[in-house]
C-alpha cells in the first residue's frame, strides 16, 4: 500500500479532525465538504477534514484534490489501492491532528448537523459518542440483519447498545488509538472501547437516502444482500466471537497503557 498525502498542515492545530473515507464518491465529495463546513462554521471550533481515497476507480481523487486546493483545512490521503473502510479510517486517525476524531461517510446519508450535536456531547464524562440510525430508507432485510447483530452484541457483552455499526462516531483522542481500535472490525469499535473502560453515549441520527453513487455493502434485490454482504456477515460474526474471547485482555489494555505513561 503506497499511501500519499497532500494538503495544508501548517497553522493552528485543529480541535476536531473529521475523517471521510471515499470510494467511488466523485459526485459526493465536494458537496460533503461543503455541508460539513456549513454545519461546523457556527460552532467556531477549529477543524480539519481528511478525505481518504480508498482506491477509487472514478474521479474521486481528482475532485478531492480540487477541493483541497481551495480549502486549506482539507487534506487528501490516497491509499493507492482499495483497502477497505477500516484501513481508510485507520490511516486517517494516524494523521489526524485534533484532540477529537470524528468518522463521517462521504455518501451524505448522515447529516453534518448530527455530527455537530455529537461533538457537543463530548463533555468531561464522555469519551466517545456513537450515532443510532432510524433506518429510514433501509429495506426490511437490511434492517433485520442490523438489528439482529446489535441484539447479539448486547446479549454477549451485557451492554446497552442500539447501533454498533453506525457510520458516524466521535471520539476523544485517547480512545481513538489507530493501532488497536480497528482490530476486530468497524462494528465492534463501540463494544471494544466499552470493554476498555471508556464512557460512551448514543445520539439518534437521521439516515438519508443516498442521492448519488451506489452502496458498497448491501445490494438490494440479491439474496441476503449479495455475496459481499454474506462475506461481511461471516467475517464480523467471527470477529465478534474473537472479541468475546479476548475481552479479559482488552479490559486491562487501557489501565496498562496509563501505568506505562505514568512510569515513563
C-alpha positions in Angstrom: 0.0 0.0 0.0 1.6 3.3 -1.2 0.0 6.0 0.9 0.4 9.6 -0.1 -0.8 12.8 1.4 -1.4 16.3 0.3 -2.9 19.4 1.7 -2.1 22.2 4.2 -0.6 21.1 7.6 0.6 24.5 8.9 -1.3 26.9 11.1 -3.1 26.4 14.4 -3.8 22.8 15.5 -7.4 21.9 14.9 -9.6 20.8 17.8 -11.6 18.4 15.6 -10.4 16.0 12.8 -13.1 14.7 10.6 -12.1 11.6 8.7 -14.1 10.9 5.5 -13.4 7.6 3.7 -14.1 7.9 0.0 -14.5 5.0 -2.5 -16.0 6.0 -5.9 -17.8 9.1 -4.5 -16.9 11.6 -7.2 -20.4 13.1 -7.2 -20.5 13.5 -3.4 -17.0 14.6 -2.2 -17.3 18.3 -2.9 -20.9 18.5 -1.5 -19.8 16.5 1.5 -17.0 19.0 2.4 -19.3 22.0 1.8 -22.1 20.6 4.0 -19.6 19.8 6.8 -18.2 23.3 6.6 -21.6 24.9 6.7 -22.6 22.9 9.8 -19.3 23.4 11.7 -18.7 27.1 11.0 -21.2 28.4 13.6 -19.6 26.3 16.3 -16.4 28.2 15.9 -14.2 25.1 16.5 -11.0 24.8 14.5 -11.3 21.7 12.4 -9.7 19.8 9.5 -11.3 17.4 7.1 -9.3 14.4 5.9 -10.5 12.9 2.7 -9.1 9.3 2.4 -9.3 7.9 -1.1 -9.7 4.2 -0.8 -8.5 3.2 -4.3 -11.4 4.8 -6.2 -11.7 3.9 -9.9 -13.7 7.0 -10.8 -12.8 10.7 -10.5 -12.9 10.9 -6.7 -9.2 11.5 -6.1 -9.0 14.4 -8.7 -12.1 16.0 -7.2 -10.7 15.6 -3.7 -7.5 17.4 -4.7 -9.5 20.1 -6.3 -11.5 20.7 -3.1 -8.3 20.6 -1.0 -6.6 23.3 -3.2 -9.5 25.7 -2.5 -9.8 24.9 1.2 -6.7 25.0 3.4 -8.4 22.8 6.1 -8.9 19.9 3.7 -6.2 17.2 3.4 -6.2 14.3 1.0 -4.8 10.9 1.8 -4.6 8.4 -1.1 -4.2 4.8 -0.2 -3.2 3.9 -3.7 -5.4 0.8 -3.8 -8.7 -0.4 -2.4 -8.0 -1.5 1.2 -11.5 -1.2 2.8 -13.1 1.3 5.0 -11.4 0.2 8.2 -8.0 0.7 6.7 -9.1 4.1 5.3 -10.2 5.2 8.8 -7.1 3.9 10.4 -4.8 5.9 8.1 -6.9 8.9 8.7 -6.7 8.5 12.5 -2.9 8.1 12.2 -2.6 11.5 10.5 -5.4 13.4 12.4 -4.1 16.3 14.5 -7.2 17.1 16.5 -8.0 16.2 20.1 -11.3 15.0 18.8 -11.6 12.5 16.0 -14.9 12.0 14.0 -15.9 9.4 11.4 -18.2 10.6 8.7 -19.3 8.9 5.5 -18.9 10.6 2.1 -22.2 9.4 0.7 -24.1 12.0 2.8 -26.6 9.5 4.2 -25.7 11.2 7.5 -26.2 14.8 8.3 -23.3 17.0 9.4 -25.7 18.8 11.8 -25.9 15.5 13.7 -22.1 15.5 13.7 -22.1 18.9 15.5 -24.6 17.6 18.1 -22.4 14.6 18.8 -19.2 16.7 19.2 -21.1 18.9 21.7 -21.9 15.8 23.8 -18.2 15.1 24.5 -18.2 16.6 28.0 -15.9 15.6 30.8 -17.6 12.3 31.5 -17.9 11.1 27.9 -15.1 9.6 25.8 -16.9 8.7 22.6 -20.3 9.3 21.1 -22.0 6.8 18.7 -24.8 7.5 16.3 -28.0 5.4 16.3 -29.8 5.3 12.9 -33.5 5.5 12.3 -33.1 3.0 9.4 -35.0 5.4 7.1 -34.7 4.1 3.5 -33.3 0.7 4.5 -35.2 -2.3 3.3 -36.6 -4.8 5.7 -33.9 -7.4 5.1 -31.0 -5.0 5.7 -32.7 -3.6 8.8 -33.4 -7.1 10.2 -29.7 -8.0 9.8 -28.5 -4.9 11.6 -30.9 -5.2 14.5 -30.2 -8.9 14.9 -26.4 -8.2 15.1 -27.0 -5.4 17.7 -29.1 -7.7 19.8 -26.3 -10.3 19.7 -23.8 -7.7 20.8 -26.0 -6.5 23.6 -26.5 -10.1 24.8 -22.9 -11.3 24.6 -21.3 -8.2 26.1 -24.1 -7.3 28.6 -24.2 -3.7 27.4 -26.7 -1.2 26.3 -26.2 -0.6 22.6 -28.6 0.3 19.9 -26.5 0.6 16.7 -22.9 -0.8 16.8 -22.4 -0.3 13.1 -23.5 3.3 12.6 -21.0 5.1 10.4 -20.9 8.3 12.3 -18.9 8.3 15.5 -17.0 11.0 17.6 -14.1 10.0 19.8 -11.6 11.7 22.1 -8.0 11.2 21.1 -7.3 8.8 24.0 -10.0 6.5 22.8 -9.0 6.8 19.1 -6.0 4.5 19.2 -5.4 3.9 15.5 -3.3 0.8 16.1 -5.8 -1.1 18.1 -9.5 0.1 17.8 -9.9 -1.4 14.3 -8.5 -4.8 15.2 -11.9 -6.5 15.5 -13.6 -4.6 12.6 -15.7 -1.5 12.5 -19.0 -2.8 14.0 -17.1 -3.8 17.2 -15.4 -0.4 17.9 -18.1 0.5 20.4 -18.1 -2.7 22.5 -14.3 -2.8 22.4 -14.0 0.7 23.8 -16.7 0.0 26.4 -14.7 -3.1 27.5 -11.6 -0.9 27.8 -13.5 1.3 30.2 -14.2 4.3 28.1 -17.5 6.1 28.8 -19.9 6.4 25.9 -23.3 7.7 24.9 -25.5 7.3 21.8 -27.3 10.1 19.9 -30.1 9.4 17.4 -29.2 10.4 13.9 -31.3 10.7 10.7 -30.4 8.3 7.9 -31.0 9.9 4.5 -31.4 8.2 1.1 -28.3 8.1 -1.0 -28.6 10.6 -3.9 -25.5 9.7 -5.9 -23.4 6.6 -6.3 -24.2 3.1 -5.0 -24.0 1.3 -1.7 -20.6 -0.5 -1.2 -22.0 -3.2 1.1 -25.7 -4.2 0.6 -27.2 -5.0 -2.8 -31.0 -4.7 -2.9 -32.7 -7.5 -4.7 -30.0 -10.0 -4.1 -30.1 -13.0 -1.8 -29.1 -11.9 1.8 -27.9 -8.6 0.3 -25.4 -10.2 -2.2 -22.2 -12.1 -1.9 -20.2 -9.2 -0.3 -22.7 -8.8 2.4 -22.7 -12.5 3.1 -18.9 -12.4 3.4 -19.1 -9.4 5.7 -21.7 -11.2 7.9 -19.4 -14.2 8.2 -16.3 -12.1 8.9 -18.0 -9.9 11.6 -19.5 -13.0 13.3 -16.0 -14.5 13.6 -14.7 -11.2 14.9 -17.5 -10.9 17.5 -16.5 -14.3 18.9 -12.9 -13.3 18.8 -13.5 -10.1 20.8 -15.6 -12.1 23.3 -12.6 -14.5 23.8 -10.2 -11.6 24.2 -12.5 -9.4 26.4 -10.5 -10.0 29.7 -7.2 -8.9 27.9 -8.9 -5.9 26.3 -10.3 -4.8 29.7 -6.8 -4.4 31.0 -5.3 -2.6 28.0 -6.3 1.0 29.0 -5.1 0.7 32.6 -1.9 -0.9 31.4 -1.3 2.0 29.0 -2.0 4.5 31.7 0.5 2.9 34.0 3.1 2.8 31.3 2.6 6.6 30.7 3.0 7.3 34.4 6.2 5.4 34.7 7.8 6.9 31.6 
